[in-house]
Amino acid sequence: MNKYLIVGLGNIGDEYRDTRHNIGFKMLDAFAEASNVTFEDRRYGFVGRCRVKNAEMVLLKPSTYMNLSGNAVRYWMQEEKIPLENLLVLVDDLNIPFGTIRIRKQGSAGGHNGLKHIEQVLGTANYARIRFGIGNEYTRGAQIGYVLGQWTEDEEKILPDRLAVIKEIIPSFCLQGIDRTMNQYNGK
């Protein structure tokens, strides 16, 4: 049985619930709901578990707040003895258009504080991630307000369709590997 750590990045608390920055939580919640998984409040985060064929998945929503996400990732990788190649991080990305999904096997943090901390704590950027484009429709100096802002009505209408794709990508990563998953889903 192969074990995987699937991490949705976000901030805990009602004030962050439906913000763009919490799309990592939203992606993981969509997958968990489709898989009948419930989360338990555990050390450094909310944890759920499921299996798809021969893949055991540990689903993690860190409770450390975005900027300290690496602490939760390191703890659960060690606790569950999950190798780096079996880590998948779900994250928002300002640099790609809203609703665009990009799967990468490694890469830079791209200015994202959650990814920066994970990279700092793990000592590498060589882990898989799903980047969900939130666009950059904000005026100069308004980035924080935009990232921590609520979805527009038009974005809300498109989200379910995009989240449906995420629900396919997560098991594909575990069962087919990152390369085949990237070939199948990037650009969709």
ROVEXRO-907045 format. One record per residue: y, z, x of N, C-alpha, C in turn; residue number from 0. Coordinates in Angstrom, 1 decimal. Atoms other than C-alpha are relative to their C-alpha. Layout:
<recs>
Y_Z_X_Y_Z_X_Y_Z_X_NUM
...
</recs>
This chain:
<recs>
-1.2_0.0_0.9_0.0_0.0_0.0_1.2_0.0_0.9_0
-1.3_0.0_-0.8_3.4_-1.0_1.5_1.0_0.7_-0.8_1
-1.1_-0.8_0.6_6.3_1.3_0.8_1.4_-0.5_0.4_2
-1.3_0.5_-0.2_9.9_0.2_0.4_1.0_1.0_-0.5_3
-1.1_-0.7_0.4_13.2_1.9_0.1_1.1_-0.9_-0.5_4
-1.0_0.8_0.7_15.6_0.2_-2.4_1.2_0.9_-0.3_5
-1.2_-0.9_0.1_19.1_1.7_-2.1_1.1_-0.7_-0.7_6
-1.2_0.5_0.7_21.9_1.0_-4.6_1.2_0.9_0.4_7
-1.2_-0.8_-0.4_25.3_2.0_-3.2_1.0_0.2_-1.1_8
-1.0_-0.3_0.9_27.9_3.6_-5.3_0.5_1.5_0.2_9
-0.5_-1.3_0.0_29.8_6.8_-6.0_-0.4_0.7_-1.3_10
0.4_-0.8_1.2_28.6_9.6_-8.3_1.2_0.5_-0.8_11
-1.1_-0.5_0.9_30.7_10.9_-11.2_0.5_-1.0_-1.0_12
-0.4_0.9_1.1_31.9_9.5_-14.5_1.2_-0.9_0.3_13
-1.2_0.8_-0.3_35.2_8.3_-13.1_-0.3_-1.3_0.8_14
0.4_1.2_-0.7_33.3_5.7_-11.0_-1.1_-0.8_-0.7_15
1.2_0.6_0.7_30.5_4.8_-13.5_0.1_-1.5_-0.1_16
0.0_1.4_0.3_31.6_1.3_-14.5_1.0_-0.7_0.9_17
-1.0_0.6_-0.9_33.7_0.4_-11.5_-0.7_-1.1_0.8_18
0.5_1.1_-0.8_33.2_-2.7_-9.3_-0.8_0.5_1.2_19
0.6_-0.6_-1.2_32.3_-0.5_-6.3_-1.3_0.6_-0.3_20
1.3_-0.6_0.3_29.4_0.9_-8.2_-1.1_-1.0_-0.5_21
1.0_1.0_0.4_27.6_-2.4_-8.8_-1.4_0.2_0.7_22
1.3_-0.3_-0.7_24.9_-1.2_-6.3_-0.8_0.9_-0.9_23
0.6_-0.8_1.0_24.1_1.6_-8.8_-0.5_-0.8_-1.2_24
0.2_0.8_1.2_24.3_-0.8_-11.7_-1.2_-0.9_0.2_25
1.2_0.8_-0.3_21.8_-3.2_-10.0_-1.3_0.8_0.0_26
1.2_-0.8_-0.1_19.4_-0.5_-9.3_-0.4_0.6_-1.3_27
0.3_-0.4_1.4_19.7_0.9_-12.8_-0.6_-1.0_-0.8_28
0.5_1.1_0.8_19.0_-2.5_-14.3_-1.5_-0.2_0.4_29
1.4_0.1_-0.4_15.8_-2.8_-12.2_-0.8_1.2_-0.5_30
0.7_-1.2_0.4_14.8_0.8_-12.9_-0.3_0.0_-1.5_31
0.2_0.0_1.5_15.3_0.4_-16.7_-1.1_-1.1_-0.4_32
1.0_1.0_0.3_13.2_-2.8_-16.7_-1.4_0.4_0.4_33
1.2_-0.5_-0.5_10.5_-1.0_-14.8_-0.4_1.4_-0.6_34
0.2_-1.3_0.6_10.6_2.2_-17.0_0.0_1.1_1.0_35
-0.1_-1.0_-1.1_11.7_4.3_-14.0_1.1_0.9_-0.4_36
-1.1_-1.0_0.2_13.7_7.5_-14.5_0.3_0.6_1.4_37
-0.5_-0.6_-1.2_15.7_9.1_-11.7_0.0_1.5_0.0_38
-0.1_-1.5_-0.1_15.4_12.7_-10.5_1.0_0.3_1.0_39
-1.0_-0.5_-0.9_18.2_14.6_-8.8_-0.8_0.7_1.2_40
0.8_-0.5_-1.2_16.7_15.1_-5.3_1.0_0.2_1.2_41
-0.9_-0.2_-1.2_18.1_15.8_-1.8_0.7_-1.3_0.3_42
-0.8_1.1_-0.4_20.9_13.4_-0.9_0.1_-1.1_-1.1_43
-0.1_1.0_0.9_20.5_11.4_-4.1_-0.9_0.1_-1.2_44
0.9_0.1_1.2_18.8_10.4_-7.3_-1.1_-1.0_0.3_45
1.2_0.7_-0.5_15.3_9.1_-6.7_-0.9_-0.4_-1.2_46
1.0_0.4_0.9_12.9_7.1_-8.8_-1.1_-0.8_0.8_47
1.2_0.7_-0.7_9.5_5.5_-8.0_-0.6_-1.0_-1.0_48
0.8_0.9_0.8_7.6_2.5_-9.2_-0.9_-0.8_0.9_49
0.9_0.9_-0.8_4.9_0.1_-8.1_0.0_-1.4_-0.7_50
0.2_1.4_0.5_4.7_-3.7_-8.4_-1.1_-0.5_0.9_51
1.2_0.4_-0.7_1.2_-4.9_-7.3_-0.2_0.9_1.2_52
0.3_-0.9_-1.2_0.7_-3.6_-3.7_1.2_0.6_0.6_53
-1.3_-0.5_-0.6_4.3_-2.5_-3.2_0.4_1.3_-0.8_54
-0.5_-1.2_0.6_5.4_1.1_-3.8_1.5_0.1_0.4_55
-1.4_0.0_-0.2_9.1_1.4_-4.2_0.6_1.3_-0.3_56
-0.8_-1.2_0.2_11.3_4.4_-3.7_1.4_-0.5_-0.3_57
-1.3_0.5_0.4_14.6_3.7_-5.6_1.0_1.2_0.3_58
-0.9_-1.1_-0.3_17.6_5.7_-4.3_1.4_-0.4_-0.3_59
-1.4_0.0_0.3_21.1_6.2_-5.6_0.6_1.2_0.8_60
-0.5_-1.1_-0.7_22.8_8.3_-2.9_1.1_0.8_-0.7_61
-1.0_-0.9_0.6_24.8_11.3_-4.1_1.0_0.5_1.1_62
-0.9_-0.4_-1.1_26.7_11.5_-0.8_1.4_-0.6_0.0_63
-1.2_0.9_0.1_29.5_9.2_-2.0_-0.2_-1.1_1.1_64
0.2_1.2_-0.8_29.8_5.8_-0.5_0.1_0.1_1.5_65
-0.3_0.0_-1.4_31.3_6.6_2.8_-1.0_0.8_0.9_66
1.1_-0.8_-0.7_28.3_8.9_3.8_-1.4_-0.5_-0.4_67
1.3_0.5_0.5_25.5_6.7_2.4_-1.1_0.0_1.0_68
1.0_0.1_-1.1_23.8_6.5_5.8_-0.9_1.3_0.1_69
0.7_-1.3_-0.1_22.8_10.2_5.6_-1.2_0.0_-1.0_70
1.1_0.1_1.0_20.8_9.6_2.4_-1.1_-1.0_0.4_71
0.9_1.0_-0.4_19.3_6.4_3.7_-0.9_0.5_1.1_72
0.8_-0.5_-1.2_18.1_8.0_7.0_-1.0_1.0_-0.5_73
0.9_-1.0_0.5_16.7_11.0_5.2_-1.2_-0.5_-0.7_74
1.1_0.5_0.8_14.6_9.1_2.7_-0.9_-1.0_0.8_75
0.9_0.8_-0.9_13.4_6.6_5.3_-0.9_0.9_0.8_76
0.8_-0.9_-0.8_12.2_9.5_7.4_-1.0_0.7_-0.9_77
0.8_-0.8_1.0_10.9_11.5_4.4_-1.2_-0.8_-0.5_78
1.1_0.9_0.5_8.8_8.5_3.1_-0.6_-0.8_1.0_79
0.6_0.8_-1.1_8.0_7.0_6.5_0.1_-1.5_-0.3_80
-0.3_1.4_0.4_9.6_3.7_5.5_0.6_-0.7_1.2_81
-0.5_0.7_-1.2_10.1_1.2_8.4_1.3_-0.8_-0.4_82
-1.3_0.6_0.3_13.5_-0.5_8.7_-0.1_-1.4_-0.7_83
0.2_1.3_0.6_12.1_-3.9_7.7_-0.3_0.1_-1.5_84
0.3_-0.2_1.4_11.2_-2.4_4.3_1.2_0.7_-0.7_85
-1.2_-0.5_0.7_14.8_-1.2_3.5_0.8_-1.2_-0.6_86
-0.9_0.9_0.7_16.9_-3.1_1.0_1.1_0.7_-0.6_87
-1.2_-0.7_0.4_20.5_-2.1_0.3_0.7_-1.0_-1.0_88
-0.7_0.8_1.0_22.3_-3.3_-2.9_1.5_0.4_0.0_89
-1.4_-0.3_-0.3_26.1_-3.5_-2.4_0.9_-1.0_-0.6_90
-1.0_0.9_0.4_29.3_-4.9_-3.7_0.6_-0.7_1.2_91
-0.7_0.8_-1.1_31.2_-7.6_-1.7_1.2_-0.6_-0.6_92
-1.4_0.6_0.3_34.9_-8.4_-2.0_0.2_-1.4_0.4_93
-0.2_1.3_-0.7_34.5_-11.5_0.1_-0.7_-1.2_-0.6_94
0.7_1.1_0.7_32.4_-13.5_-2.3_0.4_0.0_-1.5_95
-0.5_0.0_1.4_33.3_-14.7_-5.8_-0.8_0.8_-0.9_96
0.7_-0.8_1.0_32.4_-12.6_-8.8_-1.3_-0.6_-0.5_97
1.3_0.4_0.5_28.8_-12.8_-9.8_-0.9_-0.8_1.0_98
0.8_0.7_-1.1_27.6_-14.6_-6.6_-0.9_1.0_0.6_99
1.0_-0.9_-0.6_24.5_-13.0_-5.2_-0.4_-0.6_1.3_100
0.4_0.4_-1.3_23.8_-13.3_-1.5_-1.0_1.0_0.6_101
1.0_-0.8_-0.7_20.7_-12.0_0.2_0.0_-0.3_1.5_102
0.0_0.1_-1.5_20.8_-11.3_3.9_-1.0_0.9_0.6_103
1.0_-0.8_-0.7_18.2_-10.0_6.3_0.7_1.0_1.0_104
-0.8_-0.9_-0.9_21.0_-8.4_8.5_1.5_-0.5_-0.1_105
-1.4_0.5_0.1_24.7_-8.7_9.0_1.0_1.1_0.3_106
-1.0_-1.0_-0.3_28.0_-7.0_9.6_0.3_0.8_-1.3_107
-0.4_-0.9_1.1_29.4_-4.3_7.3_1.1_-0.7_-0.8_108
-1.0_0.8_0.7_32.2_-6.8_6.4_1.1_0.9_-0.6_109
-1.1_-0.9_0.5_34.7_-3.9_6.0_-0.5_1.0_-1.1_110
0.5_-0.9_1.1_32.4_-2.0_3.5_-0.4_1.3_0.6_111
0.2_-1.3_-0.6_32.4_1.7_4.3_-1.4_0.5_-0.2_112
1.4_-0.4_0.1_29.0_2.3_2.9_-0.9_-0.6_1.0_113
0.8_0.7_-0.9_27.4_-0.3_5.0_0.3_0.4_1.5_114
-0.4_-0.4_-1.3_29.4_0.8_8.0_-0.7_1.3_0.4_115
0.7_-1.3_-0.3_28.0_4.4_7.7_-1.5_-0.2_0.2_116
1.5_0.3_-0.1_24.4_3.1_7.2_-0.2_-0.5_1.4_117
0.2_0.6_-1.4_24.8_1.0_10.4_0.2_1.0_1.1_118
-0.3_-1.0_-1.0_26.3_3.9_12.3_-1.1_1.0_0.1_119
1.0_-1.1_0.0_23.6_6.4_11.3_-1.3_-0.6_0.5_120
1.2_0.6_-0.4_20.7_3.9_11.7_0.0_-0.6_1.4_121
-0.1_0.6_-1.3_22.1_2.4_14.9_-0.2_-1.5_0.0_122
0.2_1.4_0.1_21.6_-1.1_13.7_0.5_-0.6_-1.3_123
-0.3_0.7_1.2_22.7_-3.7_11.2_-1.1_-0.9_-0.5_124
1.1_0.9_0.3_19.3_-5.3_11.0_-0.9_0.6_-1.1_125
0.7_-0.3_1.2_18.3_-4.4_7.5_0.5_-0.9_-1.1_126
-0.2_1.0_1.1_18.1_-6.5_4.3_1.0_0.6_-1.0_127
-1.0_-0.5_1.1_20.9_-6.3_1.7_0.2_-1.2_-1.0_128
-0.4_0.9_1.1_21.8_-7.9_-1.6_1.5_0.2_-0.2_129
-1.4_-0.1_0.2_25.5_-8.6_-1.7_0.4_-0.6_-1.4_130
-0.4_0.5_1.3_26.9_-8.9_-5.2_1.5_-0.2_0.0_131
-1.4_0.4_-0.1_30.3_-10.7_-5.3_0.8_0.7_-1.1_132
-0.9_-0.5_1.0_33.0_-8.8_-7.1_1.4_-0.7_0.0_133
-1.2_0.8_-0.1_35.7_-11.3_-6.1_1.1_0.8_0.6_134
-1.1_-0.7_-0.6_39.1_-10.4_-4.8_1.3_-0.4_-0.7_135
-1.1_0.3_0.9_41.5_-11.0_-7.7_1.0_1.1_0.0_136
-1.0_-1.1_0.0_44.1_-8.4_-6.6_1.1_-0.4_0.9_137
-1.2_0.3_-0.8_47.6_-8.5_-5.2_-0.1_0.8_1.3_138
0.0_-0.7_-1.3_48.3_-7.4_-1.7_0.3_1.5_-0.2_139
-0.2_-1.4_0.0_48.0_-3.7_-1.2_-0.7_0.7_-1.2_140
0.6_-0.5_1.2_46.0_-3.3_-4.4_-1.6_0.0_0.0_141
1.4_0.1_-0.1_42.5_-3.5_-3.0_-0.8_1.2_-0.5_142
0.7_-1.2_0.5_41.4_0.1_-3.6_0.0_0.1_-1.5_143
-0.1_0.0_1.5_42.6_0.0_-7.2_-0.9_-1.0_-0.6_144
0.9_1.1_0.5_40.7_-3.3_-7.7_-1.5_0.4_0.1_145
1.3_-0.3_-0.3_37.5_-2.1_-6.1_-0.5_1.2_-0.9_146
0.3_-1.1_0.8_37.6_1.2_-8.0_0.3_-0.2_-1.5_147
-0.4_0.4_1.4_38.7_-0.6_-11.2_-1.2_-0.4_-0.9_148
1.0_0.3_0.9_36.7_-1.3_-14.3_-0.1_-1.6_-0.1_149
0.2_1.5_0.2_35.2_-4.8_-15.0_0.9_-0.5_-1.1_150
-0.7_0.6_1.1_37.2_-7.2_-17.1_-1.0_-0.3_-1.1_151
0.9_0.3_1.1_35.9_-8.2_-20.5_-0.8_-1.3_0.3_152
0.8_1.3_-0.4_34.9_-11.7_-19.1_-1.1_0.4_1.0_153
1.0_-0.4_-1.0_33.1_-10.1_-16.2_-1.2_0.8_-0.7_154
1.0_-0.8_0.8_31.3_-7.7_-18.6_-1.0_-0.9_-0.7_155
0.9_0.9_0.7_29.9_-10.7_-20.5_-1.0_-0.7_0.9_156
0.8_0.7_-1.0_28.5_-12.3_-17.3_-1.0_0.9_0.7_157
0.8_-1.0_-0.7_27.0_-9.1_-15.8_-1.5_0.0_-0.4_158
1.4_-0.1_0.3_23.7_-9.0_-17.8_-0.8_-1.2_0.6_159
0.7_1.1_-0.6_22.8_-12.5_-16.7_-0.2_0.1_1.5_160
0.1_-0.2_-1.4_23.5_-11.7_-13.1_-1.0_1.1_0.4_161
0.9_-1.1_-0.2_21.6_-8.4_-13.3_-1.5_-0.4_-0.2_162
1.3_0.5_0.3_18.6_-10.3_-14.7_-0.6_-0.6_1.3_163
0.5_0.6_-1.3_18.4_-12.2_-11.4_-0.4_1.1_1.0_164
0.3_-1.1_-0.9_18.5_-8.9_-9.4_-1.3_0.6_-0.3_165
1.3_-0.5_0.4_15.5_-7.7_-11.4_-1.1_-0.8_0.5_166
1.0_0.8_-0.6_13.6_-10.6_-10.0_0.0_0.1_1.5_167
-0.1_0.0_-1.5_14.9_-10.4_-6.4_-0.6_1.2_0.6_168
0.5_-1.2_-0.6_13.9_-6.8_-5.8_-1.5_-0.1_0.2_169
1.5_0.1_-0.2_10.1_-7.3_-6.4_-0.3_-1.1_0.9_170
0.3_1.2_-0.9_10.3_-10.7_-4.6_0.1_0.5_1.4_171
-0.1_-0.5_-1.3_11.6_-8.9_-1.5_-1.2_0.8_0.5_172
1.2_-0.8_-0.3_8.7_-6.5_-1.6_-1.3_-0.8_0.1_173
1.3_0.8_0.1_6.0_-9.0_-2.4_-0.1_-1.2_0.9_174
0.0_1.3_-0.8_7.1_-12.2_-0.6_0.7_0.1_1.3_175
-0.8_-0.1_-1.2_9.4_-10.9_2.1_1.4_-0.5_-0.1_176
-1.4_0.4_0.1_13.0_-11.5_2.9_0.3_-1.5_0.1_177
-0.3_1.4_-0.2_12.8_-15.1_4.1_-0.3_-0.8_-1.2_178
0.3_0.8_1.3_11.1_-16.5_1.0_0.9_0.4_-1.1_179
-0.9_-0.4_1.0_13.3_-14.4_-1.2_1.4_-0.6_0.2_180
-1.2_0.6_-0.3_16.4_-15.7_0.5_0.0_-1.5_-0.4_181
0.2_1.4_0.4_15.1_-19.3_0.1_0.0_-0.3_-1.5_182
0.2_0.1_1.4_14.3_-18.8_-3.5_1.3_0.3_-0.8_183
-1.0_-0.6_0.8_17.4_-16.9_-4.7_1.5_-0.3_0.5_184
-1.3_0.2_-0.5_20.4_-17.6_-2.4_0.5_-1.3_-0.6_185
-0.5_1.2_0.6_22.7_-20.0_-4.2_-0.3_-0.2_-1.5_186
0.3_0.1_1.4_21.3_-19.3_-7.6_1.1_0.6_-0.8_187
</recs>
